[in-house]
Amino acid sequence: MKTRKLGNNGLEVSAMGFGCMGLDFAYGQAPSKQDAIAIVRAAVEQGVTFFDTAEVYGPYTNEVIVGEALAPFRNEVVIATKFGFNINDGKMVGVNSRPEHIKQVVEASLKRLNVEVIDLLYQHRVDPAVPIEDVAGAVKELIAEGKVKYFGLSEAGVQTIRKAHAVQPVSVLQSEYSLWERRLEAEVIPVLEELGIGLVPYSPLGRGFLTGKMTADTKFESNDFRNVLPRFTPEALKANQILVDLLTQVAQQKNATPAQIALAWLLTQKPWIVPIPGTTKLHRLSENNGAEKVVLTADDLREIDRAASAIEVAGERYPEQMQKMTGL
């Protein structure tokens, strides 16, 4: 698999990353630990070198799985994790990016991942109670101590990005970005380009919706967090099907799948974009990674944009309280 550079500080990863959250968190019945480790190692075999986790996934257990899975390949891969929440009794309880908390989280993450240094450390969500300059300063100290290599932000707005970058260069912004979530295009992506910061789109397949495998009748397991997302009500799923129809139409022309078109579209937007689709299924892993080989011409992109611009996506991506945690 080809590689891409994220930011101007030397971070280089595979063109397609792997989002590990769903291995044991958020999407209903999780695979066994053995199967989770197997899919991560299969991703390595397919050329993926960039893996994304967080302390809050589980909480805590996701980092352990990722650390164990990638131990044999430690020098060949980049592992990203995140700080930024209080966790009480196994539940996420509000944001917390106080410098002393960041340092505690990093020490714990290093142990769970069983690594000597965290390759990429993100602030998971902006903490309005802590100046971003203090957050960036804390990460700068961790980089100086050799415990972290690169600094990233997640779901941060333009002013936050600028202020953080002035203290400690930001290598990566991770935010939701896909054909059904394009808010970044107006202000954020131009600023990333100006400052030389890479973009890692999470949920690049719209949490599974853009694969074309869901309908208005799709039912989720009781512990699947899509149950609380406005875009996954039966009404929204039905209304948004028109976007999947567009992807399906292009996919037929390209001898590809809707998921591959959605991912190829992201890869074609900028050379410094690296999506991190996640899956627990080997055939989906191969399908996702196959998107790198799909060629979309300038005419294809114009046609997709023309058709997509006429589609108004139904439903907010998060409930109101969760949406307030984003900088957008």
N, C-alpha and C positions, 0 to 999 in steps of 0.2 A: 504493500500500500504506500502511496505517496505521502510525503510529510508536508506540514505547514508550520509557519512561524507565528506564534502568538505573542504580540508585543515586540518591543525593540531591545529586550534584555537577554535574548538568547534562548528562550523557551521554544522548542521545536517538538511537535507531536505528530502522530498519524492524522491523516485528513479526516478520519472518522474516529471519534472517541466512543466510550462506553459508559452510559449512566448506570450506576450500580444500585440506586435507590430501591428499585423494584425487586431486588433479590430477596429482601425480607421486610419490606416496609411499604405501606400505602396502597398496594394494589391487590388486596384480597389474599387468598391462600398462597403462602410463599413456598418455593421449592425447598427441598432438604438442603442442609448445609453442603452436603457432598455434591448435589446437583448444581448449587449456586457456584461453588468453586469450579466445577467442570465447565460451566458456561463462560466464566471469566477466562479460564485457561484456553478455551476454544477461541475466544476473541484474540488472545495473544497469538495463537497459531495462525489466525487470519490476518495478522499484521497490525492489529490495534495496539498502540503504545500509551494510550491516554485513558485513565480510569478515574471516575468521579464518585466520591462518597461524602459523608458528613457525619459528625458526631451524633446529630439528632436522628439519623436514619436508624431505626431500631426502637429506641435510641441505643447507641453504642455498638450494637451487634454487627452492623453493616461494615464498620471499619475492621472488625476482627476477621470477617469473611474475606474482605478484600486483601487484607494483609497476608492472610494465610494462602490465598489463591495466587498472589503475585510474588510470594517469597522466592520461588525458583528463578524469577525473571527480574529481580529487583533492579539490576543495572540496565535493563532494557526498556523500562516503562516509567511513565510519569504518573504519580498518584496525587490527586487533588482532594483536599478535604476542607471542612468549613467550621467556623465558630460563629456564635452570635445569639444563642438562646439560653435561657435558664431551663434546666430540666429537673423536674421534681416528680418522684414516684413514677418514673418512666414516661412522663408526659412533658411536652413542650409548654413552658409557662412564660411567655413574653420574651422580648429581646434583651440581650445583655452583651454589650461590647466594651465594658470597662476594661482598661488595659490589664489589670491584675487577673481578670477573668479570662481574657484571651490567653494569657501565659499559662494559666492552669489547664485550659482546654488543650493547648498545644502539647503540654507534657503528657496528658492522658492519651491524646491521639497518637503520639509517637509510640507509646507502649502498645496500644491496641493494634496499630498498623504494623508493629514490630519493625520499625525503621529508625534510622539515625537522624534523618532529615525529612521534612515534609516538602515535597517538590513545589506544590502550589497551594497556598493557603488563602481561602476566600473569607470575607465577611459575608455571612449567609443572608442577613437582612440588615438594613441600616437601622441604627439605634438612635432615635431622636434625642435621647438624654445624654449622649456622649459625642462631643465634637469629632467629626471624621478625621481631623488632624491628629487627635489623640490616638485614634484607632490605627492610622497609618504609622504613627510614631512607634507604637507598640510592636507592630509587625516589622518595622525597620530595625528595631533592637533585636528581634528574634532572627532576622536575616543576618545581622552582624554577629550573632552568637552561633551561627551555623545550624540553627534548628529549622529554618525555613529557607527555601530558595527564591520563590516568586510570590508576589502579592496579587490577589484578585478581589473584585467586588461582585456582589450578586444583586440584581434588581435595584441598582443605584441610578439616580437621576444625574443629569448633566452637571449641576453644581457640586454634588457630592464627588463625582468622578474627578472634576478639576481640582478640588481642594485636596483630595487624597493624593492625587498624582504629584502635586507640588511638594509633598512631604516625602513620599516613597513612591517611586515609579510603579504604576499599576500595569501589570502585564496583560490581564484578562478581565473582561466583564462577562459574567454569566447571567443571562436573562432569558425569559421565554421569547422565542422568535420562531415563527413558521408562517406558512401561507395563511393560517387563520389567526395569527397574532403578530401584527406588523407595526405596533406603536413605536418601536425603536427607530423606525426609518426617518421620522420627521426631524428629531434633534440628536438622539443618542449616537446613531451610527456615524453621522458627520463628525462628531466630537471624538469618537474612537479613532476615526481615520486621521484627524488632525493631530492627536496626541500619540499615535502609534500604539494603540491598545487592541489586542485581539478580542474576538467575540466568540463565546461558547454558548450556542443556543440550547437550552434545555427544553424538554417536551417538543422536539422538532417534528414529531408526528402527532402533535395535538393529543398527547396521552392516549394514543392508539386510534383516535378518531380518523386521522388521515390515511390509515391503512386501508380503509374501505370495508372493514370487517364489522362495523357497528351499524345498527339501525335504531329507529325510534323504539323498537321492542327490546333492545338490549338491556339485560338486567345484570347489575353488578353485585358481587358478594357484599354481605353486610359490613365488612371491615374494609371495603374499598373506598378510598377517600373521594373518588369521582361522584359518589352519591351526594356529596354536599356542594358540588361545583355547578353553577348555573348553566354552563354550556352542555351539561350532560343530563338535563331533564329531557324527557321524551319529546317535548315540543321543540327544544333547541336542537336536539339531534336530528329531528325531521327537517327543520328549517335549514340546517347547515349541510344537509346532504348534497346540496347543489355544488358545494366546494369539492366534495369527493367525486362527484360526477365529472367535474372538470379534470381532476387528476387522472381519473380512469380513462377519459378520452385521450389525454396526452400519452398515458402509459401504453395504450393500445398501439399508438403510432410508433412508439419507441421500443416495442417489445420488452416492456418493463412492467413493474407493478406501481400502483398509486403511491405506496410508501417510498419506492425508489425515486419517483419523480419529485415528491415533496423534499426528500433529502438532497437530491441533485440540484434542485432549485436553490436551496440554501448554499450549497458549495459554490454555486455559480455567482452568487451575489458579490462576494469579496474573497480574495485569496487568503484572508486572515480570519475566516470563519470556520470553526470546527464543531459540528453538531455532536451531541452525545445521546443518541437513542439508546434506550435500555430494553432488554428482553430477557426472558427466562427460557426461550426456545431456540434451539440450535438452527432450525430452518429460517427463523426470523433474523437471527444474527447474520447468517449468510446473505439473506435478502437485503438487509440494511447496508452491509458493507459493499454489496454489489452496486449500490447507488453511485459509488465513486467512478464507476466505469460508464455511467450513463452520460451521454453528451447532449446538452441542451444548447442549441444555437441562439444567436441574438434574436432571430425571428421567433423561435420557440418562446423565449423569455418575454418578448413583446406581446405575443398572443396570450400567454398565461397571465401576464399583468393586466392586459386589457380585459380579459374575462373575469379575473379575480377582483378587479376594481369595481365591477358592477355588483359584486356580492357583498351584502351586509351581514356580517357574522352575528348570529343571535346568541345572547347571553354573555354576561361578564365571565372572565376567566376564573375569578375567585369570589367567594362571599365577601360582603363589605368589610368585615373585620380583617380578613386576610389580605384584602386588596390594600388596606391602609398600611400594611407592612412593606409595600413596594414603593420605590421612588418614582413610579410612573403615574 
